[in-house]
């Protein structure tokens, strides 16, 4: 079937371009870019977090019990919830990277945001448990923590900060909000361990009467966890609500489009994020007198340039508006 089109009066632009006509055309459907399953490197990134959190939870829990440090036990509780949240992240990414199907024509990218919400729920639950237990320990007298717990905490802070930097770099490479959430989760762990280190240090240095410094440190850790839960939740909520927050990407897309031969301007550029990929609605202003074949070639050429320079663009819908007062530009 040959391309078909219809011409309608562009009422919104009629006052500016009199008369102005909008040309909408449909060439061969744009093939959807293939959505690969979660790659082996990405799976390894997530499973690394699962194994790391499990090992740290065990080490901190044992050290906290034998070292009489509730701040360290609280840290172990958070690391235990981290194991489950990392598994949820792994499952969420697997679902998010499945290709579109009849029931989900836009793909499954929102599963990544849902996994992020569950991560936030685990964070808030751990913060609540730590707060409750810390207050109970402040009320009930107990021994000072053992000095060796400080060595454990120094090691934990180093490991968690390293994991944070690694995940943050990978989230930037993949544009994954879930990996970014997991990165901040590791940073949260590092900060809570640092708070525990300070609390235990104060308790040991000041001696009798300062035993609860360890528990106050655990309360500070709970506050840090709650704050980081909000930091993680906000971008995921923005993705679910299709919030307009991609100015830098929009500017790059418009710059590439305006440099294309035959394009006189960009009237509208809408960006929607689905998981780690973006869907684009682009409305161009083109010169009068161009044939349907020329405009189809322009669309395919522009899509190719956009996909080459912005690899996380999944599907790009392009609409062209023609006006008689705009000359046809070949270059």
N, C-alpha and C positions, 0 to 999 in steps of 0.2 A: 504494500500500500504506500502511495506517495505521501510525503508530509502534508498535513492539513493545517489550516489556520483560519482565523477569523479576525476581522478588523472592527473595533468598536471605538466610539468617541471617548477619549480620556477626559472625563468631566473635571477631575481635579486639576488637570494641567491646561484646560481649555483657555483660561484667562491669560496664561503665560505664553502658550504657543497657540495662536489662533490661525487656522484650525490645527489641532494636534490629534494625531491618531496613534493608538497603541496597537502594536502588532504582537500578538501572542502566537507562538508556533510550537509545534510538537514534532520533533524529529524522532529518530530511533531512540528507544528508551536508554537512559544512561545505565550501563551495567553497574550493579552494586559492587563495591570493592569487597573482596573476600575477607571475612572476619575469621582469623585463625583462632583455634582453641588456645587456651592459656599456654604460653610457651614453656619449655622446660626450664629456662633460666628464671622466669617469673615464679614458677612452682618452687624452685630451689630457694628463691628469696623468701617466700612465705614459710616454707618448711624449716628454713634456718631459724626464723623467729620462733616457731613452735618448739624446736629442740632447745634453743637458747633459753627461752622462758621456763621450760620444764626443768632444765638443769639448775637455773638460778633460783627457782622457787624451792627446790629441794635443799640447796646449799643454805639459802637464807632462813628457811624454816628450821633446819637442824641447828644452825648457829644461833638463831633467836631463842630457841627453847633452852639449849644448854648455856647460852650466854645471858639469860634473863633479860632480854631486850624485846619489849613489845613493839618498838619501832621497827625492828628487824622482822619480827613475826608479821607485822602489818604489811611490810614490804613483800614478804613471801606470799601473803594472801593476794596482793595485787598481781604478783607474777603468776599465781595459779589461775586467776581470771584471764590473764594475758594469754595463757595457753589455749583456753577455749575461744577467746576472741580472735586469735590468730587462725585457728581452725575454721571459724566462721568466715574470716577474710578469704581463706583459701577456697572454701566452697563458693563464696560470693563471686570471686574472680573467675572461677570455672564456669559458673552460670552466665556471668556478664559477657564472656568471650565466645559464647555459642553464636553461630550465625543466625540471621533472621529466619523466621519461619512464617507459616500462614497465620498463626495466632499472634505473632510478634514481628510485624513487618519492619519495625524500626530497631530490631535487635533486642538484646537482653541487658543492655548496659546499665539500666537502673538498678539491677541486682547489686551492683557495686555500691551504690548509695545505701541500699538496704543493709548490706553487710556493715557499712560504716555506722549506721544507726544502732545496730546490735553491739558493735564495739563500744559505742558511747554508753549503751545500757550497762555493759559489763563494768565500765569505768565508774559510773555513778553508783552501781551496786557495791563495788569494792570500797569506794569512798565512804559510803554509808556504814559498812561493816567496820572499817577502820575508825571512824568517828565514834561509833557506839563503844567499841572495845577500849579505845583510848580514854574516853571519859570514865569508864568503869575502872581502869587501872589508875587514873589520877586520884580517884576517890579511895581506892584500896592501896595501902602502903605495900611496898615491895622492895626487893634488893636492887642495888646498883647493877647495871649491865657489866659483863666481863670485858676486859680490854681487847681480847682477840676479835670481838665483833667489829671493831674499827677496821681491821685488816680486810675482813670480808666485805665491808661496805666500800672501801676504796676500790677493790677489784670489781665489784658490781657496777659502781659508777663508771669506771673505765670501759667495761664491756657494753653497758647500755648506751653510753655516748657514742661509741663506735658503731653500734647497730643503728642509732638514730641517723648518723651521717650517711651510712650506707643506704638505708631505706630512702632518705631524703633525695639522694642522688638518683636512685632508681625511679622514684616517683616523678622526678623531673624529666627523666628519659622517656617514660611511658605515659605521662600526663594522667596518672592514676590517682584519683582522690583517696581510694582505699589504701594504697601504699603510703600516701602522704599521712593519712590518719594513723597508720601503723608506725610511721616514723615518729610522729609526735607522741605516740603511746610510749615508745622507747625513751624519748626525751623526758616524758613524765616520770618514768621509772627512775631515770638517772637523778632527777631532782628530788624525788621522794627518798632515795637512798642517801643523797647528800644531806637532806634535812635530818634523816636518822643519824647520820654521822655527826652532825653538829650537836644534836640532842644528847647522844651518848657521850660525846666529848665533854660537854658541859657537866653532865651527871658525874663523870669520872673525875674531872678536875675539881669541881666544887665539893664533892663528897656528900656526907650525910645531910639530908634535908633537900637535896636536889635530885632525888631519884626520879621524880616525875618529869624531869626535863626530857627524858626519853619519850614519854607519852605525849608531851606537848609537841615534840618533833613529829610524832605520828599524826597529830591533828593538823599540823602545817602541811604534811604530806597529803592528807585528805583534801585540803583546800586546793593544793596544786593540781591534784587529780581532777577535781571538779572543774577548775578553770580550763584545763586542757581538754576535758570532755566537750566544753562549749566550743573551743577552737576547732575541734574535729567535726562537731555537729553542724556548725554554721555553713561551711562550703557544701556539705552533702545536702543540706536542706535547700540551698540555692540551686543545686543541680536538679533536684526533684521538682522545684517550682519554676524551672526555666528562667532563672533570674539573669538579667542582662549585666554581665560582669566580665566581658571579654573584649574590652576596648583595644588592647594591643593586637590581638588576633584579627579583629575587624579592620583595623588600620592597615595591617599587612595584606589582607585579602583585597581591600579597596585599592591599595597601591599597585598590586599585581594586575588587577582588572583594568585600571586606568591606563596601564602601560600597554595593554593589548590593542593591536591595530583594529580600528573600527569602533572602539568604545569611546564615547565622549564624556561619560561620567557615570557615577554609581548613585542611583536614587535611593536604594535601600539595601542593607546588608544585615540579615538576622542570623544569629548564631545560637545553636542549641547543643548542649553537651549531653551525651549519652554514654555513661561509663567513662572510658578514656578516649572516646572519639567524638567528633563534632559533625553536626548536620547544618548545612548552610543554605539559606534562601537569599539569592542575589538578584537584584533588579537593576538592569543596566539601561543607560540612555545611549542609543546608537543613531548614526546618521541616516537620513532619508535616502531611499533609492537602492537599498541593499536587497538582494534576492534571498529567498528562503534558504537556498543552498549555502549562500555566503554566511548567513546568520547561524546555520547549523554548524558550519566549519568553525566559526568564531567560538561557539559554545564548547565544542569538543576540544579546541585548542586551549581555551582558557581553563577548562577543567584539568587538562593534562598539566598545565603550568602550576595550577594551585596544588594538585596532588603531589607534584614533584617537590615543591617548596614547603608544603605543610602536610607531612605524611599522616597526621591524625585526622584529616578531613575524610569522613566516610562517604557522604553523599552530598552533592552540590546541585541544587535546583536553580537554574538561570532563566530569568524572564527578561525580554528585551522590549523597551518602549522606543518607538520611532517618532520623530517629529520632522515636519517639512523644513523648518528653519535651520536644522542642524545639517551641515554638509556631510556627504559621504567621505570618510577619511580612510585612505588605504594604508597609511603608515604614520 
